[in-house]
Amino acid sequence: MRVFLHFTAVAECLFYKATVVRMDTNNEIRVLIEEIRRLGSPGPDGKIRVKFGVLFNDDRCANLFEALVGTLKAAKKKKIVSFTEELLLQGVHDNVEIVLQKD
């Protein structure tokens, strides 16, 4: 009985942590959308675009995001943004366009 109660408590704790992380990711994606709007400009298709180097080198973004690339990957997975490269590295991928697909 004691082992089962311990397992249940651990499972509840892990579920809580997963929920908090998910909420933090969603919040970071919301902030990312705001920053793309602030730094980007509309392309020929009307969608807002910004170069990765502009986002990465912006002082405000540097202070807001713990892991900008991770937030971008999470937003790409949710189809909120799109970009061509699988991995974004400073310097090498500075000219890759980040396109805001939906708000």
N, C-alpha and C positions, 0 to 999 in steps of 0.2 A: 504494500500500500504506500509506503513512504517513497519508494522509487518512482511510482506512478505520479504522485503529487509533485515530486521534483521535476520529472519530465514535463508535466503540464505547465509548471511555472516557467521552465526554460523555453518551451514552445511559445507561450504567451509573450515572453520578453522578446524573442526573435521576431514574432509577428509585429510587435510594437515598433521595433527598430526598423524593420522593412517598411512599415507605413510611414515613419518619420522620414526616412531616406527618400521615399517616393514623393512625399510632399515637398521636401527640399529641392529635388530635381525639378518638379513642376514649377516651383517658384523661380529657380534659376533660369528655366526656359522662358518664363514670362519676362524676366529682367533682360535676357538675351534678345528677345523680340524688341523690347524698348531700345536697346543699344543699337541694334541693326537699323531701326527706324531713324535714330539720332544720327548715326554715322553714314548711313547709306543714301542712295538716291535711286529713283525709279529707272528701270531699264526700258528697252524698246517694247517689252511686253507689259509694262506697267508695274511689274513686281520690283520690290525694293532689293537692291544688291549692295554688297559691301565686300571689299577685298579682305581676305584673312589677315594680311599684314596690318591693315588699318585697325581692325578689331584688336589684334594681339598687341599692337604698340600703343594703343590708347591708354592713357593713365587711369581714366575712370574704370575702364574694363579690367585693367590689371588689379585694381583695388576691389572690384566687385566679385570677380570670379576666382575661385580657388583653382579650378581646372577648366579653363576655357575650352580646350579641345574635347574634354569629356562631356561638357554641356552641349557643345555642337553635335557630337555623336549621338547623344540622347535625343536632341531635337531632330536630327536627321532620321533616326529610327522611328520617330513619331510623325514623320513627313511634314514637319513644320518648316524646316529649311532643307535646301539641297546644295550639294557641292560635288565636284567630280572625283576628288581624290578619296582614297580609303583612309589615309592617315594625313594629318596636317602638321607640318613642322615649320617652326619659325625660320625665316630666311628662304628656305627651299620652296615653300608654298605660299609666299606672301601675296602673289598675284592671283590666287585661286579665288573665284567669286563665290560668296555665300549668298544664296538667293532665298528670300523669305517667301515661302510657298503659301502659308496661311497664318492668320493672326491668332 
